């Protein structure tokens, strides 16, 4: 049974546990909530989980647990209206997701480039075209580095490159210049993931002032 552990407000020890089961169609069910090993509540199914449930802790604090849908699933867990540190919609975690996504895109391009060079696979139909994957990898490693250091300019450049790259990728694939439709589709998914958490950096920078 999958589970997630969370630390309550102002505490380092992870005392809150959220566990769940998955049905045959990968739908969430039987979501159980424990504090210090004692069950404080249960959410029966995915529909209820998406709406969110409120539980009262022994000290009177209000705990809200909700399933998030971005394009991927996540957990919202807040105490008295404030997201817990491990909550997936906590600005710190959303900000980490941005630069991890950028690094991930760089690594995927690196793998494409290495694979095409070692195994002589032509993803791009022009001479030495597959070296472009290595160049894109280097660019996004640099962008990820600066985004990790809270550069708004680097984040905008990454979004711009992914947006243009997605359009160009689909156009070149339809024209037969690229034999890799998956690469263009991956750019769209990574772009959506970054835009979803775009405001997280602003929220963190604002809180640091």
C-alpha positions, 0 to 999 in steps of 0.5 A: 500500500503506497504512503506519504509521510508529513511533518506537522507544523513546526516539527521535524519528525514526520508524524502524519501518514497518508496511505491509499490503495489503487483499484484495477484502473489505477483509481485511488481508494481507501485513503487512510490518515494516521497521526503517530500511528493512530487512525484519525480518518478515512477517505473512501474514494477518488471522487471524495479525495478530489473534493478534499476532506477536513480532519480535526487533530487532538489539539484542535488543529484543522487538517485538510487533505486533498488530491491534486490533478495537474497533469500529474497527481499530487497531494495537498496537505495543510494545517490551519490553512497553511500547506505542510512542508511536504505538500506538493502545492507548497511553493518551495516544492513547486519551485523545485519542480520547475528546475528539476523539470528543466534538468530532466529535459536536459538529460533526456536530450543528452540521452537522445544525443548519445544514443543517436551517436553510438548506435548511428540512429538518425532522429534528424534528417540532416548531416550531424543533426543529432548533435543538436540534442547535445547542444540543447542539453547544455543550454538547458543545464545552464538554464536549470542552474540559473533558475535554481538560483531564482533567475526569472530571466532564465525561467522565461527563456526556458519557457520560450525555448520549449514553446518554440521547440514544440511548434518547430518540432511538430512542424518538422516532424510533419514535413519529414525532417525529424523522425521523432514525434515523441521528442516534440510531445515531451517538450509540450509535457515539460512546458505544461509542467513548468507553466503550472508552477510558474508563480512559485518562484515569485512567491518565494522571492516575495517571502524572502524580502 
